Amino acid sequence: MTQYPGDTIVGSVVVTVTKPTRAQRVSLTFIGQERVYLRDPANTSLIPSLVKADFILFEKRLSLWGQEIDSNDQQDAGSQMEVLAPGTLRIPFSIKLPHVNYPATIKRDKVCRIRYLVWAQFERPGTFRDHEMTTPKEMLYMEPLAYPTRPREVFRINRVIEPFADSSTSSVAVQIDGGLSQLPAMAGDRILYQLEVRAVRSAAASGADLAGQHQSVPYTVRYVRMCVIERLYVRGLIKGSELSQSYRTDLFSFTLDPTGQIPGKHSNSASVFASTGYLRLPVDLCPFESKQLSRTYELRIECDVADDSSLLDKVTRQTSTYTLFTPLDICTVSPDGFTTAALNNAYTDETMNISGIAPPAHHLAAAEPVIRVGGWEMERSYIKWDKHNPTWIELVKRKVAE
């Protein structure tokens, strides 16, 4: 169940007792928390040591029945307790999320974790200590709204990838021409791509003459692969020092089908590797930014180059892989109709209105979730209990569409 800014979540807490029971309260807790892992710079061993940094987005707790949460009068606590008769008490509740862009729910082992949890507690006194019965913690999945920052347009690619200095093909560079249509794009969109890749002479081999880069070389581009990458940028305060690290994760990749000069032949039969097709984006892409974590997306283009003179000799063949990274602009609000005029008037005031639409505030805004009793049905209901069952507590939740 995915939640968005401004949603309302409703549910019920169900408490069942089999005998008269004195109780302090039935409470509900809703918490949002971040955790990132950073490498400890003080650790000089070969095995890296990770240090975690936590941040609480919000923590809300409300007494649904019985004493208030902030009641600290222990002397009067016993006199304020109520007695639950044998039976089932059902207490509805609602959680109103503010119009705030909280970061998306995410978990990456030994990198980061953002989660939103809700659970209920039933507190009653004991002889030596109080007893607490807690429901399993339910996970809520948040997804912020990422608005476009520019109109859709063709993203053109015209780059020359130079080789590494110690590469076996140090005299060869790769030239990529083409582009991607309709960026920024939404998750799940199909993006039309058109690429032409050729091996050319590197700047170092041609005496840094840019015109010389277009000279043909006896090398052929064997294949081209595209990969959508998730990039996480984590930061935190460790031992008084601000640290930051970035991680790249491949989401999916595929090899492009060549449509070169000789149809029906392999890509290394043509002087230019040309390919046209569609790139289908995953449906769960969602960029966001929070206090300790940012998530963006990139497109990686890999080109494998081989020596023409030794294509059939795997021993003497000289090969090398060239890589190009380019940002992939993703949004969760459709950029359709977002014209140049709207762009000029998009972010002109503090509310950052986009064509009359007010995006959610940043997650550090003062607004917080609001929990209250009832709100979607009768305040509470009681069912008399006449069977022998232990005391138990249950949390039932559902989402109300706005």
Secondary structure, DSSP 8 states (H G I E B T S, - for coil): -EE-TT-EEEEEEEEEESS-EEESEEEEEEEEEEEEEEE-TT--SSS--EEEEEEEEEEEEEEEEES-TT---STTHHHH-EEE-SEEEEEEEEEE--SEE----EEETTTEEEEEEEEEEEEE--SSS-EEEE---EEEEE------SS--EEEEEEEEE---TT-TTTTEEEEEEEEEEEESEETT-EEEEEEEEEEEE-TTTTTT-GGGGGSB-SEEEEEEEEEEEEEEEEEEEETTEEEEEEEEEEEEEEE-----SSTTS-GGGSSSEEEEEEEE--TT---EE-SSEEEEEEEEEEEEEEEGGGTT-TTT--EEEEEEEEE--EESS--TT--HHHHHTTTSSTT--BTTB---EETTSS---EEEE-SSS-S-EEEE--S----EEEEEEEEE--
